Every structure is written in C-alpha cells, then in structure tokens.
C-alpha cells in the first residue's frame, strides 16, 4: 500500500493512544464522578454540534478531497483553500439562523424528559463553530497526505482536553456552566492547532508550499474553467442535500433516547456507544489516506486500481474490526465488573453488541460509499441517504418507546445495514467496481465461527471466576483466530507487515 500503509499505521497508532486516554476518561472518570444525566448532557451537546457541522460544511468536506486534484497544478492552488475556508463559514451562518428558529419546537420535544439540554441549548453553536473548522483544516491536510498531526489533534488533544475538563468538574473546580464552557474551549484549541499546522507545511513536502495557499479567490482561473466551477457547485449542492439525511441518521438514536427516556438513559447509551465505536477506529486513518488515492483513481478512470483499493480496505477493515468486536464481547462482563458503577451501565450489554455489529458494517463498507460519492453516479447516494434517514427515523420512533436503548441500537443496525446494501448493489454494476473477493468471505466465515463457538462455550461451560473466564476465552478465541488468519493469509498486507517486523528484529 505504500503511502497508505505508512500513514494509516501511524494514524492508527495515534488513534489508539487517544483510545487509551478515552478509556481512562470514559470508564474511570465519567462513570465515577459524573451522574448519568451529566454524561448524557455532554453527549447530546456534542452530538448536536456534530449534526450542525455536517450541515454547515455545505458539502465542503467531500468537495475538498474530490476536487483538489483538479485545482492543484503544483504551482498554485488557484484559490482552492480560500473557498474551502469561506464556504463553511457561510454555511455556519445559515444553519445558525435555522438553529435559532428551531429553539421553540425542540424545546417542546426535549423539554419534558431532558430540560437540562434546553437550558444549555445555545452552547451548541460555539462547539459547532470550532468543530467545523477543526474538521475543515483536517480535511485540507488529508488531501496533502498529512494525516498524523490532525489525527493526533482529533484523537489525543481533544480527549486529553476532555479528561482535564471532566477532572476539574469532578473535583468541583468547575461548575456545570464551567464544564460546558470548557467543552467549547477544548474544540477551539483543536481548531487553532490544525490551522497552525496547515500553514506550517511550507516546503517540507514537494507537493505543497506556503506560497501555494491563496488568501484571496483566483477569479481568473474560475472564469477559465467554468465547467469545473459548475461541476463543483452541483456536487457541493448535492452533498448539502445529502448531508441533511446522512448526517442526521447517526445522531437520531441519541436524540430519541434523550427525548423519550431522558438524559440518564442518554448517559448509559453514550458509554455503550463509546465501547462500540472502538470497532470502527482503524477505518478513520485508512479512509483519511485512502480517499484521496481513490479520488485520483476515479478521476483517471482507473477501475482496476479502484477495485483493488476497495477490496483491500473492505477485507482488512472486516478482519481488524471483527477482531476488535470479538475482544470486546469476550470481555464485556469483565468490563462492566471493573467499571465504576458498572451495575448501572451493565443494562446496556446487548446495546454494545448490536451497535458493535453496526460499527463493523460501517467500517467495512464506508470506502464503498466514498467511491460512489466520487464517481459520476454520486446522485444515487442521495436516494440511499433518504432511505437511511427515513428508516432510522421510523425505526427509532417505533422501537425506542417499546424496547428502549436496545430498540435504538437495533434501529441503527437495520438502517445502516440496508443503506450499505443499497450502496454495494449500486456500485458494482454502475461503476463496475468489485467490492468483495474470496478472502473477504473467508474472513466473514472465520468471525462468525468464533462468535458461535464463544456462545456455545458460555452456554455449556460454567463460569467459575469472571477474570479467569475472560482471560481464557480471549486467549483461546483471539489466539486461534489470529493464527488461522495468518496461516491462511487472509490479509497479505498484515502478513507482510508482520514479516517485516520480524526480519528487522
């Protein structure tokens, strides 16, 4: 994989360092010092800001990656980065107005079960603003093939900042107002670091220098390339409409739990979600570096390279994400046993599994959605996004009142399963891009077998000691699975990396 492998490995290492900080924060600070209602408040504020950012970007996040190859001629960016920074600001102003107008109806919906969220409603705006530009500057660094520092900001700096803020609140140095203000400042620092890093890339990469950043629009270039401008505007407008659906779907479960069950349940659901999200962690680094490569291959109409990249990513993400989910499920009882106030959060045990499977589907097939968006058939993704959002909305509305958090998790799984199935069905005949291969199905069979055998073990063998049981099952199933994967060469890329490490020792 070359650049993809190096940058992805470094990015994944940074991500897992951030996960380690997140584990300390989530499992040993939040669950010990904050009430479930306070955990729920922090979660829903960040979820609301994330939704806001997805809309306010006006499709810029995808446009940056897709159209940078057309603007970059190794002498100038022709105002590309100027527009990348200005367009989201216009989007922020637009949706800030919409957010203000929605205060009364949302107050009526959340006010009964979650009045604390309505009290801090307007703090979503500053969090969203700083998160927006942290995301934009991260995307600009991604297209320049520099993902490690922005990844460190997202995964380490923000999480360390959150840890400090929660500890200050735990020891009553900060009030609840101070906690919420601290969340705003934390994302402000992250955005500032990414901004400084973006401008510091001067001269240390042959494809980029400080002189190439245009702080004013290159109108002459736009006049000479009116067709490119038209395509950019159509694509960006399309991505805005698509964002109205695709960005809303991931946060619906959290919002329905908040509105129907209250912030206490949101806090428990947030802890379960954090565990499940670990499954999709590797895809963040892989997608960040593979997406620009995929965009170039699609631009060059190199279908063989596109298919190769997609098959490679889907297989490796299924293998890695599947083993992470297996490790979590093998130790789920032990996790809740050692968790402060673990009995309170243990009711979300099956929520973790259901959300984990949903995260595995997303991690495996996100690259397919990316390929569809970058192809000339990107309009189909809008139809699929509508299906995703409508199914998530209807399922949450039906299942959450009846089954609570498990219903929210199942809504997430079914809606995303349907969504990615439609994406795969479309991308194979339309773009003539192959998604899976024999090794992919072998990986899936291996994972299903390990989960079934674990279930039989727990059903027929009594648990004598929770620590011993978790350790033994982890060694048996993860060890056996890893050995089979290595011997069967289910991931030649991982095998090569292991061989290189062994040869260097």
N, C-alpha and C positions, 0 to 999 in steps of 0.2 A: 504493500500500500504506500510505501514511501512517506511523503509528507503527511498523509492521512494517519498512518500508523504512529509516527513520532509525535505529532501534535495531539492526537487522540489519547495516546498513552500519558503524555504529560498533563493534558487536561483532565483525564480521569483520575490521576494521582491527586491533583489539586482538589477535584470534586470530592474524593473520598476523605481527604483531610477535612474538608468542610463538613462532610457527613459525620465525621468523628466529633467535631465541635457541635453539630446539630444534635447528635445523640446525647451529649452531656446536657445541652440546653433543654431538649425536649423531655428526656427521661429522668433527669436528676435535678432540674431546676424548675421547669414549668409544673411538672406533676407534684412537686414537693411544696413549692412556695406560692403558686397561684391557684385560685379556685378554677373549677371548670368553666364558670361564667367568664372569668377574666381571660382564660385561654381562648375561649370562643370569641370574645371581643377582638382580640389581636388577630385571630384568624380571619374573621369576616371583614375587618378593615383592610387587610392585605388582599383578600380575595376580591373585594370590591374595587380596590385600586388596580389590581391585575386586569380585571374586566375593563375598567376605564382605559387603561393603557392599550389594550388590544384594539379598542375602537379609535382612540385618539391618534394612533400611529397612521391612520388612513392608508393602511397597506404598505407603509414605507419599509417595514421590516423585511418583507419578501422582495419588494422592489429594489432595495439596495443590493441584494445578492443577485437577483435576476438581471439587472440592467447595468451593473458595474462593468462587465466585460465590454459593453457597447460604448461606454464613455471613456474608458481607460485606454489611452494610446501611448503610454509610457513617457509622455511629455507633459500632460496636463489631465486633470480630472474634468475639465470643462464645466466647472460649477456643480459637479455631481454631489460633492459633500455639502455644499451650501444648501441645495434643495433637500438633502437628507436631514438637515437640521431644522430647516424652516417649515417644511410641510407638517411635521408632527406638532409644532407649536400652534399652527392654525387649527389642527385637529383638537388639540387640548382646549383651546378657547371655545370651539364649537360644542364639545361634549361637556365642558364645564357649565355652559348655559343649560344644556339638557339635564344635567345632574341637579342643578338648582331648581329647575321646573318640576322635577320628579320628587322633590322633598316631601310634599304632602301625601301623594298616593303611596309612596314607600313607607312613610311614617304610619299610615293606616295598616299596611300589611305586616310590618315588623313590630309595631308598637305594642301589641298585646303580649307577645311572648318574649320579645327582645328589646325592651325600651332603652337599654344601655347603648345599643348600636345607634339608635336615633339620636341620642344625646351627643355622640361623637361623630355624627354623620358627615359634617363638613371637613373633618380631618382626612377624609379620603382624598381630597383634592391635592394637598401638598405631597402626600405619599405618592399619588399617581404621577404628579409632575416630575418628581425626581426619579421615580422608577421608569418613567417614559424615556428620559434622556440617558439613564444608565443603560437601558436596553438598546437605544439607537446607537450610542457610541460603541457598545459591544458588537452590534451588527456590522458597523463600519470596520472594526478591527478584524472581524471574521473574514470579510472579503479580501482583506490584505494578508490572510493566512497567519494572523497572530491571535490565537485564542487563549493562550495560557494566562496572561495577566487579567484580561476581562473575566475569564472563568474564575480566577482567584478572587476577584472582587465580588462576583456573584456568590460563590460558594464559601469563601473564607471571610472576607472583610465584613460582609453583611451579617453573617452568622455570628462572628465574634462580637460585632456591634450589638446584635440582639441579645447575646449572652450577657454582656455588660449591662445593658438596659434592664433586663429581667432581674439580674442580681441586685442592681441598685433599687429596684422596686421591691424585691424580696426583703431587703434589709431596711425598707421604709425611708430610704434616702430620696426616692422619687415617689410622688403621689400618683394616682391613676392618670391625672392630667399630664404629669411629667412623663409617664410611661408612653402615652400616645404621642406626645411631642417628640420623645426620644425616637420613636419609630420613624417619624418624619425626617429628623436629622440624620438618622442612620442611612437612609436612602439618598439624602443629599450628599453625604460624604462619598458614597459609592459612585454617584454620577460624576462628581468632581474628579475622582481618581481616574475614571475611564476617559474623561475629557483630557486630562493632563497626559495620560498615556498615549492617546490618539495623536496628540500634537508632538509627542516625543519620539515618534517613529522615524524621524528625519535621518535619512542617509544610511541607516543600518540595514536596509533592505533594498536591493536593486530595483524592485518594482514600485518603490514608494519613497517620496521625499517630501519635506515640509513645503517646498515650493509648488508641489502639485495640488495643494489644498487651495481652492478658490473661495475667498471670503465674500465674493460677490458673484451674481449669476453671469454665466457666459452666454449672453443673449444671441450673439452672432452664431455660435455653434448650434444653438437651438433652431435658429432660422434656417440654417443649412441642412438640418436633419429633422424636418417637420414630421416625417413619417415615424421616426423614433419617438418624438415627443407625443404624437398621437397614440402610439402603442403603449408608452409609459402611462399616459393619463387613463387610457381604457383599462389597463391592467391594474393600476392603483385604485381606480374607482371600483373595479370588480372586487379587489381584495378588501376594500372597505365594506362592501355589501356582504362579502363572505365572512368578515370578522364579526358582523352583527350576529351571526349564527355560531361560527366555530369558537369564538372567544366566550360566548355566553354559556355554551354547553358544559365546559369543565367546572364552572362555578355554581351551576344550578343546584347540585346536590347540597352543597354547603349552605346556600341561601334558603332552600326548602327546609332543611333541618333547623336552621335558625328561626324561620318564620313559624313552622309548625310545632317544633319541640322546644325551642328556647336555646339561649347561649350555653347552658350547661351541656346539653347534648352536642352542640357545635364543638365544644372543647374536647369532648371524648372522640367525636368524629375526626377532629383535627389530628389527634395523636395517632389514630388508626391510619389516617391518610398519610401522615409522615412516614410511618413504617412501610406502607405500600409503595410510596414514591421512590424508595431506595431501589426498587426493581428497575426503574427506568433511568437511573442516574447515568449509566455508561453512554446512553444514546445522546445525551446532551453534548458531550465532547465530540462524538463521532459525527453527529449531524452538523455541528458547527463547522467542521472542517471538510466534511464530505459534500455538503450542499453547494458551496462554490464550485467544486470539481464537477458535480452533477450538472450545474447550470452551464458550465463551459461545454461539457459533452453534448448537452441538448442543443446549445447554440450551434455547435459544429455538426449536428445531426449524426453523431457517432453512437448509434444504437447499441453496438457491441459493448462499448465502454459503459454506457448507461446500465445495461443489463448486468454487466459484471459488478459494478458498484452496488446496485440494488441487491443482487443475490448475496453478495459478500456481507453487506450490512445486515440484511434481514436474518441471515443464518447466525452470524456472530451475536447479534442482539438477542435472538431467541435463546441461544446457548447460555450466554452470560446472565441475561435477565432471569432465565429459568432457574439457574442455579442459585441466584440471589433469593428468589422467591422460595425455593426449596429450603434454603438455610433459615429463612425467617420462619417458615411454617414448622420446621423441625424443632425450633426453639421457642415457639410462640408462648407456650405455657410458662417456660422459664423466664421469658422476658417480662410477662405480667407478674411473675412471682417476685422478681427483684425490683420491679418498678415501684417507686414511692406511691402509695395509694393505689397499688396495682389492681385491687379488687374492684375499684370504681371503673377502671378502664378495661378490665377483662371482658366486660359485656360486649366489647367491640371485636372479639376474637375473630369471628367469621366475617366481619366487615373488612378486616385486614386481608383475609384470603381472597375475598371477592374483588376488592379494589386492587390487590396484587395481580390477579389474573388480567384485570382491565389494563393495568400499567404495563404488563408484559405484552399485550396486544399492541398498545400504543408504541412501546419501544421497538417492537419488531417491524411494524409497518409504517412508521412515521416517514421513512425515506420514500415510500411509495406515494404518499400524499405530496411530499416535496416534489417528486418527479412529475406528478400530474399538474401541479401548480406552475412548474417551469416550462411545461410543454405547451404546444398550441391548442391543446384540448383543456386548458385550465378552467374554462367556463363550466365544465362538468362538476368541478369541485363545489361550485355554488349550490347546485342541486343537491349534492350529497350533504353539504353543510346544513341545508334546510331540513333534510331528513334527520340528521343528527340532533339538531336543536329541538325539532318538534317531538321526536321520540323521547329525548331526555326530559322535555317539559311535561309531556303526557305521563310518562312512566313515573317521574318524581311526584307529580300531583296525585297519582293513583296509589303508588307503593309506599311513600313516606308516611301518610296517615295510618296505613294498615300495618306496616312492618317496621317502621321507624328507621334506624340507621342502616339495617340490613336492606331495607327497601331502597334507600338512597344509593347504596353500593351496587345493588343489582341493576338499578336504573342506569348507572354509569357503565356497567359491564355490557348490558344488552345494547344500549345506544351506540357505544363505541365499536362493539363487535359488528353491528350492522353497518356502521359507517365505513370501517376499513374493508369490509367485504365488498361494498359497492365500489370503493376506490380500486381494489385489486381487479374486480370484474371489468372495470372500465379501462384500466391502464394496459392490460395485456393485449386486447385486440386493437385498441385505438392507437397507442404509441408503439405497439409491437415490442414491448419491453417485458422480458421474462423475470418473474418475481422469485419463484422457488426453484429448488433443484433436489436431487436425491438426498444429499446430505442434510438439507433442511428438514425433510420428513423423518430422517433418521434421528435428528436432534429432538424433534417433537415426540417421537416414539419413546426415546430414552427418558425424557422428562415425565411423560405420562406414566411409564412403568415405575419410576422411582416414587412418584406420589402415591400410586396404588399400593405398592409394597409397604410404604410407610403407614398407610391407613390400615392395612392388614396387620402389621406389627402392633400398632396401638390397640387394635381390637382384640387380638388373641393373646398378647403378652401383657401381664400385669405391670403397672408402673410401681417399682419399689422405692425409687428415690428420684425426684424431679431433676436434680443435677446430673446424676448418673445416666438416667434415661435419655436426656437431651444430648449429652456428650457422646454416648454410644451410638445413638441413631444418626447423629451428624457425621461421625467418623465412618460408619458403615455406608450410608447412602450417598453422602457427598464424595467420600473417597472412592467408592466403587464407580459412581457416575463419572467422576473426573478421569479415572483410569480408562474406562470404556471410551470416553470421548477422545482421549489422547491416542489410544491404540487404534481406534477406528478412523483417526484423522478427520473428525467431524469439522474441525476448524484448522485447516492448514496454516492459516495466519498465526493462530495462537501457538500451534506446534512449532512453527519456525521461530517465534519469539522465545519460547522455552529452550529450544535447541541453542539459539544464540547465547542466551544467558548461561547455559551450562558450559558451552565452549569457552566463554570468557573467564570462567572461574578456574 
